[in-house]
Amino acid sequence: MRVNLYFRTFPDFDLLERKILAETIRLLGEIQLKTKENWTKSYTAIIDTGAPFSLFPLEIWQAVETEILTDTVVKGLIPKEQCVLPVKVGKITLRLIDREEHISKPLTIMAYLAPNNKIPLIIGFQDILSELRVHFSYKERIAYIEEIE
């Protein structure tokens, strides 16, 4: 099954203030998460091929079936104590969907579960991008994810 992804492009306002024209480009997709009864509404997620794990904001992961495994921290590009985010590591089940009603098979993934809502919803490699094939060309405005047969 092929599920379409899409791009969102917007100006880099910080650079624009310095009279430099640059764009921020995001590859995005829609997901639903498994609840006890059914599936959630769709959520827009950043598809991040540089992220080792997926990352879920608090209000999203607390509303779905979640198996907590342990606690850890996420470290960013800047190795400072104040740049560390304490998270839970857990298992969560999701599926990718698109506007044309294509739906991927359910995937149970290991993910970072944030303690707040100040972070974006990110889909990373662990158990998703490592299990599905991702195709994208910003120049051609083509993007999709598909199951590997």
C-alpha positions as protocol buffer text, in pm:
chain_id: "A"
residue {
  index: 1
  type: MET
  ca { x: 0 y: 0 z: 0 }
}
residue {
  index: 2
  type: ARG
  ca { x: 126 y: 346 z: -91 }
}
residue {
  index: 3
  type: VAL
  ca { x: 37 y: 639 z: 136 }
}
residue {
  index: 4
  type: ASN
  ca { x: 97 y: 990 z: 10 }
}
residue {
  index: 5
  type: LEU
  ca { x: 307 y: 1242 z: 201 }
}
residue {
  index: 6
  type: TYR
  ca { x: 334 y: 1613 z: 126 }
}
residue {
  index: 7
  type: PHE
  ca { x: 565 y: 1912 z: 162 }
}
residue {
  index: 8
  type: ARG
  ca { x: 505 y: 2235 z: 348 }
}
residue {
  index: 9
  type: THR
  ca { x: 729 y: 2527 z: 262 }
}
residue {
  index: 10
  type: PHE
  ca { x: 748 y: 2856 z: 447 }
}
residue {
  index: 11
  type: PRO
  ca { x: 994 y: 3144 z: 476 }
}
residue {
  index: 12
  type: ASP
  ca { x: 1271 y: 3133 z: 733 }
}
residue {
  index: 13
  type: PHE
  ca { x: 1165 y: 3448 z: 916 }
}
residue {
  index: 14
  type: ASP
  ca { x: 1485 y: 3475 z: 1118 }
}
residue {
  index: 15
  type: LEU
  ca { x: 1691 y: 3493 z: 799 }
}
residue {
  index: 16
  type: LEU
  ca { x: 1431 y: 3710 z: 625 }
}
residue {
  index: 17
  type: GLU
  ca { x: 1483 y: 3975 z: 895 }
}
residue {
  index: 18
  type: ARG
  ca { x: 1848 y: 3974 z: 786 }
}
residue {
  index: 19
  type: LYS
  ca { x: 1745 y: 4023 z: 420 }
}
residue {
  index: 20
  type: ILE
  ca { x: 1831 y: 3663 z: 327 }
}
residue {
  index: 21
  type: LEU
  ca { x: 1567 y: 3473 z: 132 }
}
residue {
  index: 22
  type: ALA
  ca { x: 1554 y: 3111 z: 247 }
}
residue {
  index: 23
  type: GLU
  ca { x: 1279 y: 2857 z: 288 }
}
residue {
  index: 24
  type: THR
  ca { x: 1213 y: 2595 z: 550 }
}
residue {
  index: 25
  type: ILE
  ca { x: 1090 y: 2274 z: 388 }
}
residue {
  index: 26
  type: ARG
  ca { x: 913 y: 2003 z: 585 }
}
residue {
  index: 27
  type: LEU
  ca { x: 809 y: 1657 z: 469 }
}
residue {
  index: 28
  type: LEU
  ca { x: 478 y: 1579 z: 640 }
}
residue {
  index: 29
  type: GLY
  ca { x: 237 y: 1291 z: 671 }
}
residue {
  index: 30
  type: GLU
  ca { x: -83 y: 1203 z: 852 }
}
residue {
  index: 31
  type: ILE
  ca { x: -106 y: 935 z: 1119 }
}
residue {
  index: 32
  type: GLN
  ca { x: -370 y: 780 z: 1341 }
}
residue {
  index: 33
  type: LEU
  ca { x: -299 y: 606 z: 1672 }
}
residue {
  index: 34
  type: LYS
  ca { x: -462 y: 301 z: 1825 }
}
residue {
  index: 35
  type: THR
  ca { x: -697 y: 353 z: 2117 }
}
residue {
  index: 36
  type: LYS
  ca { x: -873 y: 79 z: 2315 }
}
residue {
  index: 37
  type: GLU
  ca { x: -1185 y: 114 z: 2101 }
}
residue {
  index: 38
  type: ASN
  ca { x: -1066 y: 236 z: 1762 }
}
residue {
  index: 39
  type: TRP
  ca { x: -827 y: 487 z: 1597 }
}
residue {
  index: 40
  type: THR
  ca { x: -775 y: 854 z: 1681 }
}
residue {
  index: 41
  type: LYS
  ca { x: -842 y: 1144 z: 1450 }
}
residue {
  index: 42
  type: SER
  ca { x: -553 y: 1213 z: 1213 }
}
residue {
  index: 43
  type: TYR
  ca { x: -248 y: 1406 z: 1330 }
}
residue {
  index: 44
  type: THR
  ca { x: 5 y: 1580 z: 1109 }
}
residue {
  index: 45
  type: ALA
  ca { x: 358 y: 1454 z: 1172 }
}
residue {
  index: 46
  type: ILE
  ca { x: 699 y: 1568 z: 1050 }
}
residue {
  index: 47
  type: ILE
  ca { x: 867 y: 1284 z: 861 }
}
residue {
  index: 48
  type: ASP
  ca { x: 1227 y: 1325 z: 978 }
}
residue {
  index: 49
  type: THR
  ca { x: 1481 y: 1098 z: 809 }
}
residue {
  index: 50
  type: GLY
  ca { x: 1744 y: 1231 z: 1051 }
}
residue {
  index: 51
  type: ALA
  ca { x: 1556 y: 1131 z: 1366 }
}
residue {
  index: 52
  type: PRO
  ca { x: 1647 y: 792 z: 1515 }
}
residue {
  index: 53
  type: PHE
  ca { x: 1316 y: 769 z: 1708 }
}
residue {
  index: 54
  type: SER
  ca { x: 966 y: 905 z: 1672 }
}
residue {
  index: 55
  type: LEU
  ca { x: 864 y: 1166 z: 1929 }
}
residue {
  index: 56
  type: PHE
  ca { x: 511 y: 1223 z: 2058 }
}
residue {
  index: 57
  type: PRO
  ca { x: 377 y: 1521 z: 2255 }
}
residue {
  index: 58
  type: LEU
  ca { x: 212 y: 1444 z: 2590 }
}
residue {
  index: 59
  type: GLU
  ca { x: -151 y: 1512 z: 2493 }
}
residue {
  index: 60
  type: ILE
  ca { x: -127 y: 1273 z: 2199 }
}
residue {
  index: 61
  type: TRP
  ca { x: 43 y: 974 z: 2361 }
}
residue {
  index: 62
  type: GLN
  ca { x: -157 y: 992 z: 2686 }
}
residue {
  index: 63
  type: ALA
  ca { x: -484 y: 951 z: 2494 }
}
residue {
  index: 64
  type: VAL
  ca { x: -389 y: 621 z: 2325 }
}
residue {
  index: 65
  type: GLU
  ca { x: -281 y: 268 z: 2411 }
}
residue {
  index: 66
  type: THR
  ca { x: 77 y: 295 z: 2532 }
}
residue {
  index: 67
  type: GLU
  ca { x: 316 y: 48 z: 2690 }
}
residue {
  index: 68
  type: ILE
  ca { x: 581 y: 233 z: 2893 }
}
residue {
  index: 69
  type: LEU
  ca { x: 920 y: 59 z: 2885 }
}
residue {
  index: 70
  type: THR
  ca { x: 1163 y: 295 z: 3060 }
}
residue {
  index: 71
  type: ASP
  ca { x: 1278 y: 655 z: 3105 }
}
residue {
  index: 72
  type: THR
  ca { x: 1563 y: 821 z: 2918 }
}
residue {
  index: 73
  type: VAL
  ca { x: 1665 y: 1160 z: 2781 }
}
residue {
  index: 74
  type: VAL
  ca { x: 1677 y: 1308 z: 2432 }
}
residue {
  index: 75
  type: LYS
  ca { x: 1986 y: 1512 z: 2355 }
}
residue {
  index: 76
  type: GLY
  ca { x: 1993 y: 1766 z: 2078 }
}
residue {
  index: 77
  type: LEU
  ca { x: 2262 y: 1928 z: 1871 }
}
residue {
  index: 78
  type: ILE
  ca { x: 2381 y: 2143 z: 2161 }
}
residue {
  index: 79
  type: PRO
  ca { x: 2542 y: 1935 z: 2438 }
}
residue {
  index: 80
  type: LYS
  ca { x: 2417 y: 2148 z: 2728 }
}
residue {
  index: 81
  type: GLU
  ca { x: 2227 y: 2027 z: 3033 }
}
residue {
  index: 82
  type: GLN
  ca { x: 1938 y: 2266 z: 2962 }
}
residue {
  index: 83
  type: CYS
  ca { x: 1900 y: 2121 z: 2611 }
}
residue {
  index: 84
  type: VAL
  ca { x: 1820 y: 1769 z: 2738 }
}
residue {
  index: 85
  type: LEU
  ca { x: 1458 y: 1652 z: 2728 }
}
residue {
  index: 86
  type: PRO
  ca { x: 1359 y: 1377 z: 2974 }
}
residue {
  index: 87
  type: VAL
  ca { x: 1120 y: 1132 z: 2803 }
}
residue {
  index: 88
  type: LYS
  ca { x: 960 y: 797 z: 2850 }
}
residue {
  index: 89
  type: VAL
  ca { x: 1029 y: 520 z: 2601 }
}
residue {
  index: 90
  type: GLY
  ca { x: 719 y: 330 z: 2508 }
}
residue {
  index: 91
  type: LYS
  ca { x: 541 y: 123 z: 2248 }
}
residue {
  index: 92
  type: ILE
  ca { x: 254 y: 272 z: 2056 }
}
residue {
  index: 93
  type: THR
  ca { x: 56 y: 151 z: 1752 }
}
residue {
  index: 94
  type: LEU
  ca { x: -9 y: 377 z: 1456 }
}
residue {
  index: 95
  type: ARG
  ca { x: -95 y: 376 z: 1090 }
}
residue {
  index: 96
  type: LEU
  ca { x: -24 y: 625 z: 815 }
}
residue {
  index: 97
  type: ILE
  ca { x: -316 y: 764 z: 617 }
}
residue {
  index: 98
  type: ASP
  ca { x: -367 y: 1017 z: 338 }
}
residue {
  index: 99
  type: ARG
  ca { x: -640 y: 1232 z: 189 }
}
residue {
  index: 100
  type: GLU
  ca { x: -715 y: 970 z: -76 }
}
residue {
  index: 101
  type: GLU
  ca { x: -804 y: 726 z: 205 }
}
residue {
  index: 102
  type: HIS
  ca { x: -497 y: 506 z: 161 }
}
residue {
  index: 103
  type: ILE
  ca { x: -410 y: 342 z: 493 }
}
residue {
  index: 104
  type: SER
  ca { x: -91 y: 157 z: 588 }
}
residue {
  index: 105
  type: LYS
  ca { x: -88 y: -159 z: 794 }
}
residue {
  index: 106
  type: PRO
  ca { x: -74 y: -94 z: 1170 }
}
residue {
  index: 107
  type: LEU
  ca { x: 280 y: -60 z: 1305 }
}
residue {
  index: 108
  type: THR
  ca { x: 370 y: -105 z: 1671 }
}
residue {
  index: 109
  type: ILE
  ca { x: 671 y: 116 z: 1727 }
}
residue {
  index: 110
  type: MET
  ca { x: 909 y: 213 z: 2002 }
}
residue {
  index: 111
  type: ALA
  ca { x: 898 y: 590 z: 2051 }
}
residue {
  index: 112
  type: TYR
  ca { x: 999 y: 874 z: 2279 }
}
residue {
  index: 113
  type: LEU
  ca { x: 704 y: 1008 z: 2478 }
}
residue {
  index: 114
  type: ALA
  ca { x: 750 y: 1370 z: 2577 }
}
residue {
  index: 115
  type: PRO
  ca { x: 651 y: 1513 z: 2918 }
}
residue {
  index: 116
  type: ASN
  ca { x: 483 y: 1817 z: 2760 }
}
residue {
  index: 117
  type: ASN
  ca { x: 327 y: 1953 z: 2441 }
}
residue {
  index: 118
  type: LYS
  ca { x: 610 y: 2191 z: 2349 }
}
residue {
  index: 119
  type: ILE
  ca { x: 759 y: 1956 z: 2092 }
}
residue {
  index: 120
  type: PRO
  ca { x: 636 y: 1864 z: 1743 }
}
residue {
  index: 121
  type: LEU
  ca { x: 507 y: 1521 z: 1645 }
}
residue {
  index: 122
  type: ILE
  ca { x: 800 y: 1356 z: 1466 }
}
residue {
  index: 123
  type: ILE
  ca { x: 817 y: 1027 z: 1279 }
}
residue {
  index: 124
  type: GLY
  ca { x: 1170 y: 887 z: 1280 }
}
residue {
  index: 125
  type: PHE
  ca { x: 1351 y: 570 z: 1176 }
}
residue {
  index: 126
  type: GLN
  ca { x: 1290 y: 323 z: 1461 }
}
residue {
  index: 127
  type: ASP
  ca { x: 1021 y: 74 z: 1350 }
}
residue {
  index: 128
  type: ILE
  ca { x: 868 y: 305 z: 1086 }
}
residue {
  index: 129
  type: LEU
  ca { x: 1118 y: 436 z: 833 }
}
residue {
  index: 130
  type: SER
  ca { x: 1320 y: 119 z: 893 }
}
residue {
  index: 131
  type: GLU
  ca { x: 1013 y: -90 z: 795 }
}
residue {
  index: 132
  type: LEU
  ca { x: 865 y: 119 z: 512 }
}
residue {
  index: 133
  type: ARG
  ca { x: 1009 y: 261 z: 192 }
}
residue {
  index: 134
  type: VAL
  ca { x: 1010 y: 642 z: 171 }
}
residue {
  index: 135
  type: HIS
  ca { x: 1021 y: 817 z: -166 }
}
residue {
  index: 136
  type: PHE
  ca { x: 1037 y: 1192 z: -205 }
}
residue {
  index: 137
  type: SER
  ca { x: 1150 y: 1458 z: -447 }
}
residue {
  index: 138
  type: TYR
  ca { x: 1085 y: 1813 z: -344 }
}
residue {
  index: 139
  type: LYS
  ca { x: 1173 y: 1936 z: -691 }
}
residue {
  index: 140
  type: GLU
  ca { x: 905 y: 1713 z: -847 }
}
residue {
  index: 141
  type: ARG
  ca { x: 667 y: 1759 z: -550 }
}
residue {
  index: 142
  type: ILE
  ca { x: 635 y: 1382 z: -513 }
}
residue {
  index: 143
  type: ALA
  ca { x: 633 y: 1212 z: -174 }
}
residue {
  index: 144
  type: TYR
  ca { x: 496 y: 882 z: -49 }
}
residue {
  index: 145
  type: ILE
  ca { x: 565 y: 596 z: 187 }
}
residue {
  index: 146
  type: GLU
  ca { x: 494 y: 235 z: 100 }
}
residue {
  index: 147
  type: GLU
  ca { x: 510 y: -109 z: 250 }
}
residue {
  index: 148
  type: ILE
  ca { x: 804 y: -326 z: 149 }
}
residue {
  index: 149
  type: GLU
  ca { x: 681 y: -655 z: 5 }
}
